[in-house]
Amino acid sequence: MPRHSLKAVAAAAAALLLGAAAAALAPQPARAAEEVSLPNTHFSFEGVFGTYDRASAQRGLQVYMEICSNCHSLHLLSYRNLRELGLSDAEVRAIAATVQVKDGPNDDGEMFERPGRPSDRFRSPFPNEQAARAANNGALPPDLSVIVKARAGGADYIHALLTGYTDPPAGVEVMEGMHYNRYFPGHQIAMAPPLNEDQVAFHDGTPATVEQMSRDVATFLAWAAEPELEERRSLGVKILLFLTILGGLAYAVKRKVWADVH
Ligand code: HEC
């Protein structure tokens, strides 16, 4: 390759790198001009050493099972994964058994229903997308398995969305079958406010305010989207420790080896 084209390639690569760095540093562009900023919820799993609040995530599971699962699937999760949330085998079996899942065919070639088992994936509320839309005014309730990763703002957004239903401001007309929400892009969402005060009776006696249920289900969904977060962080800390010690050793060896050279 001639010299000048090598130079050109190097210059282009440098420009690309600079561009990427600038893009990473620049503030994220807003999705819509009228976007409102999300309230910061201060979840336990934020920060470098954050972990999931197990009690909150378990309450969030209860909210999902009793309310959200009527419309939203969670198809990447199996009931047995709930053991990682601190539930016992018996509790997991009991939760799985509360749903009926389709299985088969049996010896007669028929499909049949049976109680769920820990190895089953979370049961989807609708057999297919058309059925889901037909039951929801044409709108599709998205699968919630990785919704926390799929939306800007993550768990903060889920919490804000669930607490963000208000009357529309004067002059704004909400379309039929839609609901005004401060935090949904465009502000008109097909999901009716899913949470009402005291809609669930939490097993641990925590008062079920809309705020509490929203925070708990956002925690549960954050765990569902990234169950390995705690492991990843603790491995990261171990690696940093290892590198620090190795660095210290390397420096000590270097000083010893070069001690006689003046
Ligand atoms: C009665 C059915 C129903 C229930 C119950 C319900 N949802 Fe929804 N949900 C929907 C529909 C329909 C949409 C699609 C809305 C749209 O696109 O306008 C939706 C959308 C969503 C979205 C995506 C919003 C976005 O940014 O695209 C999230 C997150 C969500 N729901 C979370 C929940 C949670 C958490 C619960 C339980 C507390 C819940 N939903 C209960 C029907 C429901």
Residues whose N, C-alpha, C, O or C-beta is under 5 A from the ligand:
A	BS01	HEC	I67 C68 N70 C71 N136 A139 L140 P141 P142 I147 Q188 I189 A190 M191 P194 V217
